[in-house]
Amino acid sequence: MVARIRLGMVGGGQGAFIGEVHRFAARLDDRFEFCAGALSADPERARESARELGISADRTYVSFEEMARVEPQREDGVQAVAIVTPNHLHFEPAKALLAEGIHVICDKPLTNDYAQAQELAEIVSKSNAQFAVTYNYSGYPLVREARHLVASGALGAIRLVQVEYPQDWLATNIEASGQKQAAWRTDPARAGAGGSIGDIGTHAFHLAGFVCGMQPTSLLADLSSFVPGRVLDDNAHILLRYASGARGMLWASQVAAGQENALRLRVYGETGSLEWFQENPNQLIHRPLGEPMRTLTRGGAGLSASVVTRIPAGHPEGFIEGFATLYSDFADLIASSDGIKHGNEDDPSRLLPTVADGVKGVRFVTAAVESMTNGSSWVTL
């Protein structure tokens, strides 16, 4: 049995949504052991959060700086750390941990500033530690099957890419009531220059690139803030152009009444199309040109080797499992870098979102804001 990887966390204390998701995901495949954390910038909340999670007092830290300094001195110190803070608190913890040779798995977007994203990529390139970004939808089994089908030529040359991510949870001014998740996501100082485009638009942007295997060369954005008094965008319509001549459209909205997490991707090629919907993630629709529609299922026969599942067909896998797939891929990457196993082209870890994917996401946000500022003009990526 391979020993579990000792995992720490920055952020993710009481009242945090995504920290709990990361902890569930890290334990699902039994590859990590959560043992230390700097869970809040508030010392009392950090200590109480750690106590609730069973973290010993001597491994409960009031700052990421303290954790990065102390843990490497322990024989049982953390080997990897998940950063699950608001966007503006990604860069400094990542930099400090990488300097100590600690592997980092960072929530998206990579940073809230493009120059910082580029600097972090440079730091990663010079570090022996591994780094990944949790664009978790790339961990869904049928998203990976869609990627395989596109790469295999099943759709022919790609012509059109349609990706959308509508929600409604910010349809009213809930940040005014102090709702924690809304408060920081609508605050430029913490979220960065993008609202909906940074929070969910980057997910849609990465999903399209992951499946289609190509990145747009330019974009034109129309960003809106529908809720009175809101500074950052809560709705975005973005046109995309690709070097191949393909065209794309991306819609991200957090004011689309009645929508929950309706992430959907449609890809149209010369000889067929694919459609995947996050709220029904265990089916992938394949429509070959001139032939009957095919519904591929997560547990169905004939799927590619890139599709990793945990439970029998007919039992859905979803949001937590998508995160867990990335954590297991990250565990494989760490094991490979530590000499336990040797990676090759068949390893799922090669599908793991990298710091370069994180940089692309931040550049997408920056370009969209630039486009809107310049009267919805085309901006080169």
N, C-alpha and C positions, 0 to 999 in steps of 0.2 A: 504494500500500500504506500502510495506517495503521500508525504506529509502535506497537510493543508498549508496554504500560504497565509502567513500572519498579516491581517488587514487592519489598517487604521482608517479614520475618517476625519475630515475637516468639514465642519458644518453638520447639518442633519440632526440637530437637537430637537427639543420639544417644540411642537408646532410646525415642524418642517415636513413637507410632503415627500420630496424626492429622496431624502436621506433614508427613509424607511423602505422605499422601493429598492434602493441600492443594497440595503442590508438583506432584504428578502432574496434578491437576485444572487447575491454573492454566496448565499448558503444553499441555494436550491440544488446545485449539483455537487455539493459537499467538497468544494475545492478551496474554500477560504475559511479562516477562523477570525472573527471580529474580536479584537483584543485591546484596542486603544483608540482614543479620540480626543480631538479638540472640537467639541460639538457645538459650541456657541461662543460668541464674543463676550457674553455676559457670564462672569465666573460662576455665579450661583446656578444659573440655568445649565451651564456646562457640567457642573458637578451633579446636579439632580438628574439630568439626561443620562449621564454615564451610569449613575446608580440604578436607574430604571432598566438600563440595558445590560446590567451585570458586569460593567467594566470596573476593575479594581481601582481604588483611589490613587495608587501610585502610577496608574497609566491613564489618568484623567488629566488633561492639560487645559490650561486657560488660554493658550494661544498655539497656533501652528508652529511658530518659531520655537517654542519650548519643546513641542513634540519632535520636530526635526532635529533638535540638538540632543535630546535625551535618548530617544529610542535607538539610534545607532550604537549607543554605548552599552545597550543591554544585549545579553546573549540571546534572548528571545525577542529582540526588537522587531518592529513591523518590517515586512518586506515590501509591502505595497500600501498605498493610501488612496482612498476615494475622496475627491474634492466635490462637495455637493452644496456649495455656498451660492449666493447670488453672483451674477456675472462679474461684477467688479472685484470680487475676491477670489478669482481663479488664478490670476497670474502670479502673485507673490507666494502663495503656498506652493504652487507647482515649482517655481524657481528654487525655493528653499529645500524642498524634498528631493528634487533632482540633483541638487548640489551634494546631497548626502548619499546618492546612489539608490534612493528609494523609488521603486516603480510607482507610476501615477496613472490613475484612471479618473478622468475629469468629465464632469457633466458639461453639456453644451449650453450656449455657444462657448467656444474656447476662451475668449476674453471679450470685453466690451469695447475694445480698441484695436484697430487693425495693426498699428505699429507694434503694440504689445504682442499681438498674435504672431507676427513675424519674428519678433525677438524670442518668444517662447519656442518657436520652431527651431531657431538657431541653437538655443540652449539644449533642446532635446537631441539635436544632431551631434552634439559634443558630449552627451552623457552616455554612460553605459546602461542606464536604467531604461525600461520600456515605458511607453506612453500611449494611451488610447483615449478616445472621446466617445461618450455613450450616446451616439445616434442609434437609439435602441431599435428602431423599426427595421434596421438592416439585419437584426437578429431573428426576425420572423421567418419560419421555414419557407413559406411560399413567396416571400420577397426574394429570398436567395434562389428559389427555383425560377422566378421571373428573370433575375439577372442571368442565370444559366441559359434560359431560352433565348434571350436577346443576344448573348454572346455566341450561341450556337448557330445563329442565322435563321432561327425559326420564323422571325418576322420580316426578314429581308432588311434592307436599309431603312433606318428609322427616319420617319418624316415629321411626326407630330408627338409632342410630349405634353400631357395635361396633368397637372398635379394640384390638388387643393387640400386645405386643412382648415375647415370652418368649425368654430366653437361659439358658444354664447355666454360663457361665464363672466365676461366683462361687458355685457350688454348694458349694465347700469354702473353707476359710479360707486362700486363697493369699496374702492380704495379709500374713499372718504370716511368710511366707518372703521378703518384701521385693519381691515382684513389683510393678514400678513402676506399671503401669496400675491394678492393684487397690488399691495402697497409698493413692493420693491420692483415688480414687473412694469409698473407705470411710472417709475422714477428714473429719469435719465442718468442720475448720478450712480445708480446701482445697476440698472438694466443696460445702459449704453444708449446708443443713438436709435436703436430699433425697438419698437414695442412688439406688436404681433409678428413682425418679420424676424425679430431676434428670438422670440420664445417658441413659436411654432413654424414660422416661415423657413427657418434654417433646417428644421426637420424635413419639410417638404422638398427643399432644395437638395439636401443630401440624398433623400430617397430617390429622386429622379436621376441624379448622377450615378448613384450606386447601381440601380437597375439597368440604366441605359449605357453605362460605361463611357459617357462623354460629358463634358462640361460646356456650358454656354460661353460664348465669346463676348457677348454684350447683353445688356438688359435695359428695359424702359419701365419705370415704376410710377404708379399712381397710388400714393399713400394717403389714408384718411384717418382723422380722429373724430369719430362720430359723437362720442360722449362729451358733453360740454365740460370744459376745463381740463380735459386730458391732453397732456403735452405730446406723448408718444403715439404713434399710429396704432389703431385697433382694427384696421382693415387695409389690405394691400392687394392690388391687381398688378401683376408684373408680366411683361412680355419678354421672351427669351429667344436669342438667336444662336445657332450653333455653326461651327466651321463647316460642317458637312452640308449645310443648307437646310437642315431641320429647323423647325420652329417650335416654341413652347409657350405655355401659359401657366403661371403660378398664382393661386389665390390663397391668401391666408387671412382669416378673420376670427376675431374673438367677440364679435357683436352680431353674429348670424343667429337670430332667434330660433330656438328649437334644435340647434345642432349641439352635439356633445363632443365627440372626438372623431369627426368624420373625415379623417385622412384618406384620400383616394388618389390612386395613380392610374392613368390610362396612357398606353404607349401604342402608337400606330406606325407600322412599317409598310413596305411595299407589298408584302404578302400575308400580312396578318396583324392582329393586335392583342394586347393583354390588358386586363383590368384587375386591380386589387383594391380591396376596401378594408381599412383597419378595423371597422366594427364588425366585420365578418371575415376575420383574418385567415381562416382555415380553408378558404376557397380562392382559387385563381382562375379567372376566366380567360380562355384562349380562343380567339376567333380567327381561324385561318381563312384567307380570302376565298370565297366560293365554296366553303365547306361548312358543315354544321358546327355550332359552338361546342367547345369542350370545357367542362368544369373539372379542374384538377383539385384534388383534396390533399390535405397535409399528410394523411396516412396512406394515400393511394399508391398503387404500384407504378413503377417506371420513372420515379422522380430521380433527380441527379444526386450525386454523392454529397453535394453541398448542403442538402436538406438534412438537418439534424433534428430528431424528435425524441421526446422522452416517454410518452405514454401512447397507448394503442389508438388506432384510428377511431374517429368518432368522439374522442375526448378532446375538447378544444384546448389549444395553447394560445396564449395571448401576451399581454403587456409585460407581466412579470417575467415570463419565460423568454421574451425577446431580450430583456436586460440580462437575464441569466445566461443566455447564449453568448453575449459579449463578455461576460465575466469568465465563462469557461474558456472562450477563445483567448482571453488575456492570461489566464492561468497557463494555457498551453504555450503562449509566447514567453512568459516568464520562465517556465520549465525549460524551454529551448535555449533561452539566453543563459540559464544557469547550468547548462550542459546535461540536464536530465534526459532530454530527448532532442532529436535533430529535426528541425522543421523542413518541410518540402512543399511543393506546389499543391499537394492534396490536403494540407493542413487547413482547417477552417480559420485559424488565426490570421491567415492572409486576407480574410474578408473584414477584419476588424478596422473600424474607423481610426485613422491615425491623426497625428498632429497636423499633417498636411490637409486632411479633410476639415479639421477645425479651422485652419487658416482660410480655406475657401469659404466656409460658412460666414466668418467675420467679414471677409471681403464682399460677399453677397449683400450683407446688411449695409455696409458702407456705401456700396455702389447704388443700392436702392435709394438710400437717403440722398445721395449726391444727385441722382436722376430727378427726384422730386424737387429738390432745391433749385435745380436748373430748369424747372418748368416741364418736368416729365420728358426729358431728352434722353437719347441713347447714351449709355455709359459703357466703355470697354472694360471687360473683365480680364 
